[in-house]
Amino acid sequence: MASQDWFEKDFYAVLGVPSGASADEVKKAYRRLARQLHPDANPGDVASERRFKEIGEAYAVLSDPEQRQQYDAVRAMARGGARFSAGGRNGGNGGFDDLFGNLFGASGGAPGGPRMRFTPHPGTAGATGFEDLFNMFGGASGPAGGGMGFRAPGGVPRRGEDLAAETTLTLRQALEGALLNLRVQDPRSGVRTLSTRIPAGVRDGQKVRLRGKGQQGEVGAEPGDLVVTVHIEKHPIFSLDGEDLRVTVPITFAEAALGAQIEAPTLDGTVVRLRVPGGTPSGRVLRVKGRGVHTGRRTGDLLVTVQVVVPQRLDGPAKEAVEALRLATEGEEPRRELLERARREARASSGAGDGR
């Protein structure tokens, strides 16, 4: 921001806070106004969009302690009028040399020493105005300054601030990467739309740092970064397990008992064939190599959990066949070992309770 803008704009009035407002009060005022004036809440409202940019500009200055101090000093100068002169030997506190010392670290001199007199004449060709004075000591103004405000004392340009955004991806986008248009809230320039690529293999809740996509820095300094928090939509069929992809596939009792070749779906819509060994229990996991998540390190697998489906109704030959199976396996007791273990555990815990 050019320094003359600081003479002309009352950022406290823009945010509706007093000049002595705390940093927390400034932040609360900005957030309240930003919610009211955000372009998404006021589509097509030019006046709201203009006000939104104004509060962003005001907050960028007042939220930075160093810029706020400089802004307050410049506004104090503006209230004193356009012409300044040094006080006498015991000059008052309002002299330009004192303000100059506060802003840029220059000494006003010992009492009785040489003092500075500054009289700007903006209308005179070749005259020295406020802009020229600020530029002499590292201030940025006009096109060369990029509208970034005064440079910090010492002339070291400041890097741009990091910005934050969030996005929600489908599972396939997360695995394969995606090119997205993100709407980013920049306190300095308002809402911006950035086109950026999210790399393949991101996880739910992961933060992706995109270099140089944040707020612009001062002239000669690097821009900040954009930090994107990624959320992944829940898929109705597949789920992630590290670099592996999981899916549950139903099978019949006959397929589980006798073994079978079955098909399982993949994320891209194709299918893979795999063998279910005879005697496979419900819940067993079968692995298909190389059909999971592709990353720079390795490719994960597809983990297929088989689930035995029990028929809801049995009629005729099917019911007779199951009855015959029950008779043939009548001597088997699949729960015997479980019940015995439960009894042993109960006796052991009872003995421990008696102090034995």
N, C-alpha and C positions, 0 to 999 in steps of 0.2 A: 504494500500500500504506500502510495506517495505521501511524503510528510505533509503536504498542504491539505490532504484529506483529513488529517488529524486535527487541523485547525477548524475544519468546516463541519465535522461530524461529532454528534454527542452520542457516544456508544452507550452511556448509562441510560439515556432517555430511550434509545432503541430497545434495550432490554427491560426498561421499566423498573430500574433499581436505583437507589441513591448512590452518589459517588463514593460513599464510605462503605458500600456493601462488601460483605465478606466473599471469599472465593466460593464458598458453598452456596451463598445466596445468588451469586452470579450464575452458577451452574444450574441451580433449580429453576431460575427464571428462563434461562436458555432452553432447557429441556421442555418446560411447559409451553413456551411459544413454538418450539420446533414441532411438538405434537399437533398443535393447532394449525400451523401454517404449512406442514409438509405437503409437497405436491401430490402425493398419493391420496391425501385426505381432501385435497382441493383441486381435482383435475380440471385443467383449462382455465383456472383462475390466475390471471396474469398478476394482479395486485398481490395475491398471497405469495406467489412465487418470488416477486420482487422483495417483499417483506422477509421471506425465508432467507434470501441471500443476505439481506441487511443484518439479520440477527446472527447469521453465521459469521459475517465479517466482524461484528461487534464482539462476539464470544471469542474469536480467534485472538483478539488483542487483549481483552480483559481477563481471559483465563491464563495468560502467560504473565507471571509476576514481573519479569523484566520489561516486556512491552507495555504492560499497564503502567509501570512507574514512568516510563518515557512519555507515554500518552498523557498521563496526568500533568507532567511537567510542561508539555507542549500546550495543553489546554489552559494551563495557568498563564502561559505566555500570551495566548490568544485573548484571554480575558483582560490582560493588561494593555491591549492595544497593539497597533502595528509598528510603533516606534519605541525603541528602548534606548536608555542611556544609563551609564553607570552612576551610582550614587556618589556622594562626596566622600571625604576621608572616612567618615563614620557612616557611609552609605547604608541605606535601609536594606531590608531583606529582599526587595523586589527587583534588584539590578539584574540586567541581562548576563553580566559576567558571573554572578552567583548561579543563575540558572544554567549557564554554559558549563560551569564547574560541576554541577549536580548531574547533568546529562552525560558528559563525556570525560569526567575525571580531571578536568583542567583546573588549576588553582587560580583563585581570584587575586592572588598576590597579597603581600603583607600590607597592613594598614599604612597608607601614605605612599605605597609603591605605585608603579604605572598600572593603569586600569584601562579597560577596553570600552570604546564607544561604538555602537553599531546602529546605523540609520538606513534601513532598506528603502530603496526607491524602485519598486518593481516596474514602473512605467518608463524608466530611463534605460536606454540602450547601454549594455555593458555593465549595468549596475549589479551589485551583489545582493541577492535576496536570501530568504531563509533556506530555500532549496540548496543554493550554492554552499551556504555555511554548513548544512548538514552533510552534504556530499563530501566536503573537505575532510570530514572525520568519520568516513565509512558508512554514511547513511545511504540507503538505496531509494531512488525516486525515479519517476517517469519510466519510460520503456526499459532503460538499462536496469532499473531496480526490480522489474518484474512484478511490481505491486506487492512486495513481500514485507514492507515495513523497514524500520531502522535496523541496521546491522548491530550485532552485539558489540560492546566496547572491546577494543583490541582488534577489530576488523575481521574476526573469524566467522565466516558464514555458517549458519546453523542448518543441519540436516532436517529434512521434512519429517513431520510426525508420522508414525504408523497409523493406519486406519484399520477398522475391523468390519467384517461382513459375515453373513451366514448364508448357506445354500443347502438345498435338499436334493439329493441325487437318487435315481433308481439304482437298484442293485447292479444292474448291468453297466450303467454309467460309472459306478464306483470301481468296478472291476476292469473296465476297458479305458477309462479316462473320458473326459467330456470337455467340449468347448462351450463356455457359458457367457452370457451377458449379465453382469452383476450390477445392481444399483447400490452405490456406495454413498453414505452420508459423510461429506467433507465439511467440517465446521467453517472452513475458510472459503470454499467456492460453492457450497450447497451440494445438491444431489448430482452425482456423476454416474454414467453408465460405462462400465469397463468390460471389454471383451478379453477373456482370459481362459487358459486351459488348466483344468484340474487333472493332475497326473493319475495314471491307472494304479489301482491297488490301495486306494485310501480306505480308512476304516471309519465307522460311525463315531462321531465326536472328535475326530482328528482335526488338528489345526494345520492348515497349509499356508506357508509364508511365501508370498509372491513378491520377489524383489523389484523395487522401483515403481510399484503400482500404488503407493500411498500418496500423502500430501507432498506437494512440491516444496523443495528446500529454498533457502535464500540463494541469490545469485552466486554461482560457483560451488554450491553444496549439492549433495546427492538428495534425491527424493526419498521419502520414507517407504515402508513396505505395506502391503495389504495382507492382513492375516485373516484367512477365511476358515470359519468353523464348518465342518462338513457333517451333515446329517444324512442318513441313508434310510430310504423308505423300506418298510418291512415287506418282503416278498411273500406272496401266498403259497409258494411251493418250496423255494430254496432258502437256505440260511448260510451265513459265513461262520467258519470255525478256523480262525487264523488264515492260512493260505489254502485251506480245504473248503469245498462246497458240500453242504449236506442236503439230502433229499430223502423222504420216506416213501417207499413203494409197497403197495399192498400185494400179497400173494395168497393163493388158496392153500387150504390145508393139505391137499394132495401134492401141490408143488413143494411145500415145505417138507412133507414126509418122504416123498419119493425123489425129490430133486427135479430141477427144470432149467431151461434156458428162458430168461425173461428180458424185457426191454426196460430201460430207465431213461427218463428225460434228461436233457442238459439245458443250460441256460440259454443257448443260442437257438433252441427249438428242435434240434436234432435228437436222436436217441442213440444209446449205446446198449449193446447186448452183453449180458453177464450170466454166469452159471450160478444157480442156487444149489448147493450140495444137498443130498438127501439127509433128512433128519435135522434141518435147520430150524432152530427155535425162533419164535417171534421176537423181534428186537435185535437180532444179530446184524452187525454192520459189515457190509461187503465193500471193498475198495476198488475203484477204477482209476488206475494210474494216469496222471497227466491231464485230467479233465476238470481241474479246479482253477485257482486264481493264478494268473501269470504275473510274476514280479521279476525284477532284475536279478534276484538271487536264484529262484527256482520256480517251478510250476507245481501248484498243489494238486490234490486228488479229489475225485468225486466220491463221497462217502454215502453209500446207499444203505439205509436202515430198512430191513424187510419187516413187514407187519402182517401176520397171519389174519386173514379175514374169516370170521365165523358166519356161515349162512344164517340169515334171519328165519328162513322157512325151509323145511325139508319134506319132500313128497315122494311117494312111490319108490323107485329103485334106489334113489340117493339115500332115503331114510333107512331102507333095508340094509344098504351097504354100511352105514354108520352103526347100525345095531349089530351087524356082524362083527365089525371092528371092536365094538365094546366087549362083546363076548370073547373075542380072541385075545384081548388084553386084560381080561378081568382080574388076573392075579397081580397086575402091576399097581403099585401105590406110589405115584410121583411125589406125594407130600410127606412120605414117611420120614425122610431125613430131616426135613424142615421142622416137623413136630418134635422129633427127638432133640434137635439142637435147642429148640425153645425151652423144652423141659429142663435140659442141663443148665442152661443160662439162668432159669428161674431158681433152681436149687442152689446154684453158686451164689447168686445175689442174696438169697435168703440166709445162707450161712454167714455171709459177710455182715449182714445186718445184726446177727446175734453175737457178733464179736468173736466168732470161731475162725 
